[in-house]
Amino acid sequence: MGSVNTLNPNTDRSVKIFDEFYDFTFNVQGEEYDAVFSYFKSIYTTKEAAGNFTVTLFRVAALQNVPVMSLLAQLQGANGAEVSLTLAYYLNNVRSSSTLLGVAQPTQPNYYVARNVRA
């Protein structure tokens, strides 16, 4: 009997994860998109970086059910590192708790669970 969860060997897992991440459709106002994109364009040097952060901010706003302009108001006046840290905070709230973005200090695992893991 075959498994329902069989993997397609012709599809690379990293490509699949990348495609699923960017498969995000959301209707936005043109003025809001222009405002967010121009803000990120003023912080970052490339259009690609500004576009990626723009999409990320709209994704966070949609997942948190918060207007994107209020998130933008929180970010204004911050430098690139502070913007990255703030977005990492929001993205960590909507991600799996097993992975954290932008965390320099690794979390200490539970002793009783960690001792059962073989390296």
C-alpha positions as CSV (number, residue, x, y, z in Angstrom):
1,M,0.0,0.0,0.0
2,G,1.4,3.4,-1.0
3,S,1.8,6.3,1.4
4,V,-0.1,9.5,1.0
5,N,2.9,11.6,2.0
6,T,5.3,10.3,-0.7
7,L,7.9,12.9,-1.9
8,N,8.4,13.7,-5.5
9,P,12.1,13.1,-6.1
10,N,12.1,15.6,-8.9
11,T,11.3,18.5,-6.6
12,D,14.1,19.9,-4.4
13,R,12.8,20.6,-0.8
14,S,14.5,24.0,-0.7
15,V,12.8,25.0,-3.9
16,K,9.5,23.9,-2.5
17,I,9.9,25.8,0.7
18,F,11.0,28.9,-1.2
19,D,8.0,28.7,-3.6
20,E,5.6,28.2,-0.7
21,F,7.0,31.2,1.1
22,Y,6.6,33.5,-1.8
23,D,3.2,32.1,-2.8
24,F,1.5,34.9,-0.9
25,T,-1.3,36.8,-2.5
26,F,-2.8,39.8,-0.8
27,N,-4.7,42.8,-2.2
28,V,-3.2,46.1,-1.1
29,Q,-3.9,49.7,-1.8
30,G,-1.5,51.2,-4.3
31,E,-0.7,54.2,-2.0
32,E,0.1,51.9,0.9
33,Y,2.5,49.8,-1.2
34,D,4.2,52.9,-2.6
35,A,4.7,54.3,0.9
36,V,6.1,51.1,2.3
37,F,8.3,50.4,-0.7
38,S,9.7,53.9,-0.7
39,Y,10.5,53.8,3.0
40,F,12.4,50.5,2.6
41,K,14.1,51.9,-0.5
42,S,15.4,54.8,1.5
43,I,16.9,52.5,4.1
44,Y,18.3,49.7,1.8
45,T,20.5,50.2,-1.2
46,T,18.9,47.7,-3.6
47,K,15.4,47.5,-5.0
48,E,15.4,43.7,-4.3
49,A,16.0,44.2,-0.6
50,A,13.4,46.9,-0.4
51,G,10.9,44.7,-2.2
52,N,11.6,41.7,0.0
53,F,11.1,43.8,3.2
54,T,7.9,45.3,1.7
55,V,6.4,41.9,1.0
56,T,7.5,40.8,4.5
57,L,5.8,43.8,6.2
58,F,2.6,43.2,4.3
59,R,2.7,39.5,5.2
60,V,3.2,40.4,8.9
61,A,0.4,42.9,8.8
62,A,-2.0,40.3,7.2
63,L,-1.0,37.5,9.7
64,Q,-1.2,39.8,12.7
65,N,-4.4,41.5,11.5
66,V,-2.8,44.9,11.9
67,P,-3.0,47.8,9.4
68,V,0.3,48.0,7.5
69,M,0.5,51.7,8.0
70,S,0.6,51.3,11.8
71,L,3.5,48.8,11.4
72,L,5.2,51.3,9.1
73,A,4.8,54.0,11.7
74,Q,6.6,51.8,14.2
75,L,9.5,51.3,11.9
76,Q,10.0,54.9,10.8
77,G,13.0,56.5,12.3
78,A,14.8,53.2,12.7
79,N,18.0,52.1,10.9
80,G,18.4,48.9,8.9
81,A,19.4,46.8,11.9
82,E,16.5,47.9,14.0
83,V,14.1,47.3,11.2
84,S,15.5,43.8,10.8
85,L,15.2,43.1,14.5
86,T,11.6,44.4,14.6
87,L,10.5,42.3,11.7
88,A,12.3,39.2,13.2
89,Y,10.2,39.8,16.3
90,Y,6.9,39.8,14.3
91,L,7.9,36.9,12.1
92,N,8.9,34.8,15.2
93,N,5.3,35.3,16.5
94,V,3.8,33.7,13.4
95,R,6.5,31.0,12.8
96,S,7.0,27.6,14.5
97,S,8.5,28.0,17.9
98,S,11.2,25.5,17.0
99,T,13.0,28.1,14.8
100,L,13.7,31.7,15.7
101,L,14.9,34.5,13.4
102,G,17.5,37.0,14.5
103,V,18.3,35.4,17.9
104,A,22.0,35.6,18.7
105,Q,21.7,33.8,22.0
106,P,20.4,30.2,21.5
107,T,17.8,29.0,23.9
108,Q,18.8,26.4,26.4
109,P,17.0,23.1,25.8
110,N,15.2,21.2,28.5
111,Y,17.8,19.0,30.3
112,Y,15.8,15.9,30.3
113,V,15.0,16.1,26.6
114,A,18.5,17.2,25.6
115,R,20.2,14.3,27.4
116,N,18.2,11.8,25.2
117,V,19.4,13.3,21.9
118,R,22.4,11.6,20.4
119,A,24.8,13.8,18.6
